[in-house]
Amino acid sequence: MEINVTLGSWMPDMPAMNNPGVTKAYNVIPTFGTVKGGVTYQSMKRASLYSATTMASRPLGTAIGLDRERNAKVYGGCAEKLYRIDPETRGWKDMSRNGGYDTAEGENWNATEYGEGIYFTNYSSEIQYINKNDDGRNASNLTTAVKGRYITTVNDRIIVANTYDALDGAVPNRVRWSGLGLPASWDFSQATGADFQDVYGFGPIQGIVGGEAGWLLMKDGVVKMTPVGFPFWFDFKPVDKAKGCAIPQSIITVEGLTYFIANDGFYMLNGDAGTAPIGAGKVDQFFLNSIDTSAYSLMTVAADPREKLIYWSYKSSEAVDGTPDKMLIYNYVTGDWSQADATADFIFNALSLPWTIEQLDVFGTIEKVPASFDSPLWAGGNAMLWAMKANGSIHVFGGENLPATIETGEQLLSRTLKQMNPQSRGDRSNIHAVRPLFDGVGEAVVTIRIGSRSDSNGAIGWSNGRPIHSQTGWAYFRNQGRYHRFRIQLGGEWTEVFELQIDASGAGSR
């Protein structure tokens, strides 16, 4: 009898036995299922070289913006310098102030866009200002009054949080803002509204999100800062029962919702509605058990708005070269997850730059072009997911498919056989063949393995990998057991996989 098995959500935190989803979804991307209640997994592309440019040291932050002519601008920074991608050379152009920077170990560049400027802060240096409309002018100090770890824009003010100033030194629970509509005005003034506030009871500020209101993501909670009039300028109110942020580098805001990692896993902040878990019972424990807790500063997070995905790149406890080696991928529409190899060291959101046919000569041959010609990479201004190696070279996710593995939960298939045929007897089953349902535009290499055992606490015996038949699509077996799980391994030119068909029969009992 033929049993159709839907590929469900990746839930490594749940036991394999009777897992309603899959226990492994590796080097794949979760997207909308073709079967109700199921998940379709797409192939994950390797990061491919876009530009062999370099930075002076490891990347520590990026920013994007548009100038008054709507030209895309992509900025980045390392410990010593700030850069802009030159649209002619596709290389990093030094935009640093005179003397450069000396970013302390463990610090990163954070940035915000306001008016004609991009504003960078790294806590070690003065806040930096870059004019998006003047590519010939380097960065300069915005103010010497205050330094901050985090920066954003709220209601026509530049806001910095977790601050340092000459008078009070380090104040990790302080938020300070510029004058209204005056990003360079930081002296305390009732006329301009430049001021500060210390927020108590929630530990240090771990990040700040801007907009019409500000949201302080603190170690032990979330505090909303709402603009008000003179003389207070902002009203500070804790968000009820909100989780705090444990990893500042995990924070990202997508389509009005903010995502971050707390002490017990992944959460989403939905404004006044507070925080809600998004990884509980799915991936939280898997992630917490796998991340190298001494390397939080190496985490980067970015979104792919075209595919409705968020990527968290991090260094796991299994990393062999000291750089990020894994990514968790979250579909923020369906709530589904997957895992992938990190084929670059730093991921970030970028805007594509326009290309001419002549500029393609830099790649030498058609095989070295980093993405297909229908990719949004080749037209200017498209929001994209990009990456960098540790030396600052720029990559896009347009290479060959990564070798993928999907593994189902473990099931007592005899129960399903009895539902299909009441005459079926026993609680064991024979597996005769397995056929994965997938799609692709080229030659795919697909093998199937079956893991079987007779006792729920017994050792699992795995079959050899069997290829699918070129005509029927079935991989043929002679496996018998009480409990079965199925491993699909995919390589080559496949695009998506969505279901598994199993030819099985009852085998009695013993």
C-alpha positions in Angstrom: 0.0 0.0 0.0 1.1 3.5 -0.8 1.4 5.9 2.2 1.8 9.6 1.5 4.0 11.4 4.1 3.9 15.2 4.2 7.1 17.0 5.0 6.3 19.1 8.1 8.0 21.7 10.1 11.5 21.2 11.3 11.2 20.4 15.0 14.6 19.2 16.4 13.5 20.0 20.0 10.8 17.3 19.9 11.5 13.5 20.1 12.0 11.7 16.8 9.2 9.2 17.8 5.9 10.6 16.5 7.5 13.9 15.6 4.7 15.7 13.6 7.4 17.4 11.4 10.9 16.5 10.3 13.9 16.1 12.6 16.4 17.4 10.1 16.1 20.1 7.5 19.6 20.9 6.5 20.8 23.2 3.7 17.2 23.9 2.7 14.9 26.8 2.9 11.3 26.5 4.3 8.6 27.9 2.2 4.9 27.5 1.6 3.7 23.9 1.4 2.0 22.4 -1.6 0.0 20.1 0.7 -2.2 21.4 3.5 -0.3 21.3 6.7 3.0 20.6 5.0 6.2 22.5 4.2 7.9 22.8 0.9 11.7 22.9 1.3 13.7 24.7 -1.4 17.4 24.3 -2.3 19.9 26.6 -0.5 22.5 28.2 -2.7 26.2 28.6 -1.8 27.6 32.1 -1.3 29.4 33.0 -4.6 31.9 35.8 -5.1 30.5 39.1 -6.2 33.6 41.3 -5.6 37.1 40.3 -4.5 37.5 43.6 -2.7 38.8 43.6 0.9 38.6 45.5 4.2 41.5 46.2 6.6 40.1 43.6 9.0 37.0 41.6 9.8 33.6 43.3 8.9 31.8 44.8 12.0 28.7 46.3 10.5 26.9 47.6 7.4 24.2 50.1 6.4 22.2 50.9 3.3 20.5 54.0 2.0 19.3 56.0 -1.0 20.6 59.4 -2.1 18.4 62.2 -3.4 18.6 60.7 -6.9 17.4 57.3 -5.6 20.8 55.7 -6.1 21.6 52.8 -3.9 24.4 53.2 -1.3 25.9 50.3 0.6 28.2 51.1 3.5 30.4 48.9 5.7 32.9 49.1 8.5 35.7 47.2 10.2 37.7 48.0 13.3 39.8 50.6 11.6 37.7 52.0 8.7 34.3 52.9 7.3 33.7 52.2 3.6 31.2 52.6 0.7 30.9 50.2 -2.2 32.0 52.1 -5.3 29.4 51.3 -8.1 32.1 51.4 -10.8 34.6 49.0 -9.3 32.3 47.1 -6.9 35.0 47.5 -4.3 35.1 49.0 -0.8 36.1 52.7 -1.0 37.6 54.2 2.2 35.2 56.8 3.7 36.9 57.0 7.1 37.6 60.3 8.9 41.2 61.4 9.2 43.1 59.0 11.4 40.5 56.2 11.1 39.1 54.3 14.1 40.2 52.0 16.9 37.1 49.8 17.6 37.5 47.8 20.8 37.3 44.0 20.7 33.8 42.8 20.9 32.2 46.1 19.7 30.4 46.5 16.3 29.3 49.3 14.1 25.6 50.2 14.3 23.9 52.7 12.0 20.8 54.7 11.2 19.6 56.7 8.3 18.1 60.2 8.7 17.7 62.9 6.0 20.8 63.1 3.9 22.9 61.2 6.3 24.0 57.8 7.4 25.1 57.8 11.1 27.5 55.2 12.5 28.4 54.4 16.1 30.8 51.8 17.6 31.0 53.0 21.2 34.8 53.4 20.9 34.6 56.4 18.6 32.5 59.5 18.2 29.3 59.1 16.3 30.1 59.3 12.6 28.2 61.2 9.9 28.4 60.4 6.1 26.5 62.5 3.6 24.8 60.1 1.1 24.7 62.8 -1.6 28.4 63.7 -1.5 30.5 60.6 -2.3 33.6 62.8 -2.3 33.3 63.7 1.4 34.6 61.3 4.0 32.9 60.5 7.4 33.2 63.1 10.1 32.4 63.4 13.8 28.8 64.2 14.5 29.4 65.2 18.1 32.0 64.8 20.8 29.3 65.1 23.6 28.4 61.4 23.7 29.3 57.9 22.4 26.8 55.0 22.2 26.7 51.3 21.4 23.3 51.5 19.6 21.7 54.1 17.4 18.4 54.7 15.7 16.0 57.5 14.6 12.8 58.3 16.4 10.4 61.1 15.6 13.0 63.3 13.8 15.7 62.7 16.5 18.9 60.7 16.4 18.9 58.4 19.5 21.8 56.6 21.0 21.6 54.0 23.8 24.0 52.4 26.2 26.1 55.5 26.3 29.5 56.9 27.4 30.2 60.6 28.1 33.0 62.5 29.7 30.9 63.5 32.7 29.3 60.2 33.7 31.4 57.7 32.0 29.7 54.4 30.9 25.9 54.3 31.6 24.6 51.1 30.0 21.0 51.9 30.9 21.0 55.5 29.4 19.3 56.7 26.2 20.2 60.1 24.9 18.8 62.1 21.9 19.6 65.0 19.7 17.6 68.1 19.2 14.3 67.8 17.2 15.2 67.9 13.5 18.8 68.8 14.5 20.9 65.6 14.3 24.2 67.5 15.1 22.8 69.3 18.2 23.5 67.3 21.4 24.0 70.0 24.1 21.1 69.7 26.7 18.6 72.4 25.7 15.0 73.2 26.4 14.9 75.0 23.1 16.1 72.1 20.9 14.8 69.3 23.2 18.2 67.5 23.3 18.2 65.5 26.5 18.7 62.0 28.1 17.0 59.5 30.3 18.3 56.7 32.5 15.9 53.6 32.5 16.1 51.5 35.6 15.0 48.0 36.5 15.8 46.1 33.3 19.5 45.9 33.1 21.7 47.3 30.3 20.2 48.3 26.9 21.0 45.6 24.3 19.5 47.4 21.3 17.1 50.1 20.2 14.5 50.1 17.4 13.2 53.3 16.0 10.2 54.7 14.1 7.3 56.8 15.4 8.2 55.5 18.8 11.4 53.9 20.2 11.7 50.5 21.7 14.5 49.7 24.1 15.4 46.1 24.1 17.0 45.6 27.5 18.6 42.6 29.2 15.5 41.9 31.3 12.6 43.5 29.4 11.4 46.0 26.8 10.7 49.6 27.4 8.7 51.8 25.0 9.7 55.5 24.6 6.9 57.6 23.2 7.4 61.1 22.0 5.7 63.8 24.2 6.0 67.5 24.4 8.0 69.8 26.6 9.6 69.4 29.1 10.0 65.5 29.1 10.2 64.9 25.4 9.7 61.1 25.8 7.5 59.0 28.0 9.1 55.7 29.1 6.8 52.7 29.8 7.7 49.1 30.2 6.0 46.6 27.9 4.0 44.2 30.0 5.6 40.7 30.5 8.1 41.3 27.6 11.2 39.1 27.4 14.6 40.7 27.4 17.3 40.4 24.8 20.3 38.2 25.6 22.3 38.6 22.3 22.4 42.2 21.0 23.7 41.0 17.6 20.5 38.9 17.1 18.1 41.9 16.8 16.4 42.6 13.5 13.2 44.4 12.5 11.2 43.2 9.5 7.9 44.6 8.3 7.2 46.3 11.6 8.0 43.3 13.8 11.3 42.9 15.8 12.9 39.5 16.3 15.7 38.7 18.8 17.1 36.0 21.0 16.4 35.9 24.7 18.0 33.6 27.3 15.6 30.8 26.5 15.3 31.2 22.7 13.8 33.2 19.8 11.1 35.9 20.3 9.1 38.4 18.3 8.2 41.9 19.6 4.9 43.1 18.2 4.8 46.6 19.6 2.4 47.2 22.6 1.2 43.6 22.3 4.6 42.5 23.7 6.8 39.5 22.9 5.8 36.0 21.8 8.0 32.9 21.4 8.7 31.7 17.8 11.1 28.9 18.5 9.5 27.1 21.5 9.1 23.4 21.0 10.9 23.7 17.6 14.4 25.0 17.6 15.2 26.9 20.8 17.0 24.1 22.7 18.7 22.9 19.5 20.2 26.4 19.0 21.1 27.0 22.7 22.9 23.6 22.8 24.8 24.3 19.6 26.0 27.9 19.7 29.4 28.8 21.0 28.4 31.2 23.9 31.8 32.8 23.8 31.3 34.0 20.2 28.0 36.0 20.4 29.8 39.0 18.9 30.3 37.0 15.6 26.6 36.6 15.1 25.0 38.5 12.2 21.3 38.6 11.2 19.7 39.7 7.9 16.4 39.3 6.1 15.5 38.2 2.5 12.3 40.2 2.0 11.7 38.5 -1.4 11.4 35.1 0.2 10.0 36.2 3.6 13.0 34.8 5.5 15.3 35.8 8.3 18.8 34.3 8.6 20.8 34.1 11.8 24.5 33.3 11.2 26.5 32.1 14.2 29.6 30.2 15.3 28.6 26.8 16.7 30.5 24.7 19.2 31.6 22.5 16.3 33.3 25.3 14.3 36.8 24.4 13.4 38.3 27.7 12.2 37.0 30.3 14.6 34.4 31.7 12.2 30.6 31.4 11.9 29.7 27.9 10.4 25.9 27.6 10.8 22.8 29.5 9.9 19.2 29.2 11.3 16.6 30.3 8.7 13.1 31.4 9.8 10.1 31.9 7.5 8.3 34.8 9.3 5.0 34.2 7.4 4.7 30.4 8.0 6.7 30.2 11.2 8.8 27.3 9.8 12.6 26.8 10.3 15.6 25.2 8.7 19.4 25.0 9.2 22.2 25.6 6.7 25.9 25.8 6.5 27.3 29.3 6.7 29.3 29.6 3.5 30.4 33.2 4.3 31.3 34.8 7.6 29.1 37.9 7.8 25.5 38.3 6.3 23.8 41.6 5.8 21.0 43.4 4.0 22.1 45.3 0.9 20.7 47.1 -2.2 21.7 45.8 -5.6 23.8 48.1 -7.8 23.1 48.4 -11.6 25.5 46.6 -13.9 26.4 47.1 -17.6 27.4 44.3 -20.0 31.0 45.6 -20.0 31.3 45.3 -16.3 30.6 41.6 -16.5 34.1 41.1 -17.9 35.4 41.2 -14.4 34.2 37.6 -13.8 36.2 36.3 -16.8 33.9 33.4 -17.8 30.1 32.8 -17.7 30.7 30.0 -15.1 32.1 32.5 -12.6 29.1 34.9 -12.8 27.8 34.9 -9.2 24.1 34.5 -10.0 21.7 33.7 -12.8 20.8 36.6 -15.2 17.2 36.6 -14.0 18.4 37.5 -10.5 17.5 40.9 -9.0 21.3 41.3 -8.5 21.7 42.9 -11.9 19.2 45.7 -11.5 19.8 48.6 -9.2 18.0 49.2 -5.9 16.6 45.8 -5.1 16.7 44.6 -1.5 18.9 41.6 -1.3 20.7 39.3 1.1 24.5 39.6 0.8 27.5 38.2 2.7 31.1 38.8 3.3 34.1 36.7 4.1 36.3 37.6 7.0 38.6 39.7 4.7 35.6 41.8 3.5 35.2 40.2 0.0 31.5 40.5 -1.0 29.4 37.4 -1.9 25.8 36.8 -3.0 23.8 33.6 -2.6 23.7 32.6 -6.2 26.1 29.6 -6.3 25.5 25.9 -6.7 23.0 24.1 -4.5 24.4 22.9 -1.1 24.0 19.2 -0.5 20.8 18.9 1.5 19.3 16.4 4.0 15.7 16.1 5.2 14.9 13.4 7.8 11.4 12.6 8.8 10.1 11.7 12.3 9.8 8.1 13.4 6.5 6.4 12.9 4.7 3.1 13.6 3.6 2.6 10.0 1.6 -0.5 10.9 -1.0 1.8 12.5 -1.4 3.7 9.2 -1.6 0.5 7.2 -4.4 -0.7 9.5 -6.3 2.5 9.0 -6.0 2.0 5.2 -6.8 -1.7 5.3 -8.5 -3.2 8.5 -7.3 -6.7 7.4 -3.7 -5.7 8.0 -2.3 -7.6 11.0 0.6 -7.1 13.4 2.6 -4.0 14.4 5.6 -4.5 12.1 5.9 -3.4 8.5 7.9 -4.1 5.3 9.2 -1.1 3.3 9.3 -2.0 -0.4 10.1 1.4 -2.0 10.3 5.1 -1.2 9.7 7.9 -3.7 10.4 11.6 -2.8 8.3 14.2 -4.7 10.6 17.0 -5.8 11.0 19.5 -8.7 14.0 20.7 -10.6 15.3 22.1 -13.9 18.4 20.0 -14.2 19.9 16.7 -13.1 19.4 16.0 -9.5 21.2 13.3 -7.4 18.8 11.9 -4.8 19.3 9.0 -2.4 17.1 7.6 0.3 18.0 5.8 3.6 15.7 4.1 6.0 16.2 4.0 9.8 14.4 1.1 11.4 14.2 -0.5 14.9 11.9 -2.9 16.7 11.9 -1.2 20.1 11.3 2.5 20.8 14.5 2.5 22.9 16.5 0.3 20.7 19.4 1.1 18.4 18.5 2.4 14.9 19.7 0.4 12.0 20.2 2.5 8.9 20.0 1.0 5.4 22.5 1.9 2.7 21.7 4.9 0.6 19.6 3.8 -2.4 19.3 6.0 -5.5 15.9 6.7 -7.1 15.1 4.9 -10.4 15.4 7.2 -13.4 12.1 6.0 -14.8 9.8 5.4 -11.8 11.3 7.8 -9.2 11.3 5.0 -6.6 14.2 3.9 -4.4 13.7 0.1 -3.8 14.2 -1.6 -0.4 13.6 -4.8 1.6 13.4 -3.3 5.1 11.4 -4.7 8.0 10.9 -3.2 11.4 8.4 -1.7 13.8 9.4 1.9 13.7 10.7 3.7 10.6 12.2 7.1 9.7 13.3 8.3 6.3 16.3 10.3 5.2 16.3 12.2 1.9 19.7 13.4 0.6 19.6 15.8 -2.4 22.3 17.1 -4.6 22.6 18.6 -8.0 20.0 20.8 -9.8 16.8 20.4 -7.7 14.7 23.3 -6.6 12.1 22.0 -4.1 10.9 18.9 -2.3 7.5 18.6 -0.7 6.3 15.0 0.0 7.4 11.4 0.4 5.6 8.3 -0.9 6.1 5.0 0.9 5.2 1.6 -0.5 4.7 -0.6 2.6 2.9 -3.7 3.7 2.1 -5.3 7.1 4.7 -7.9 8.4 2.9 -9.4 11.3 4.5 -9.4 14.7 7.1 -11.3 16.7 
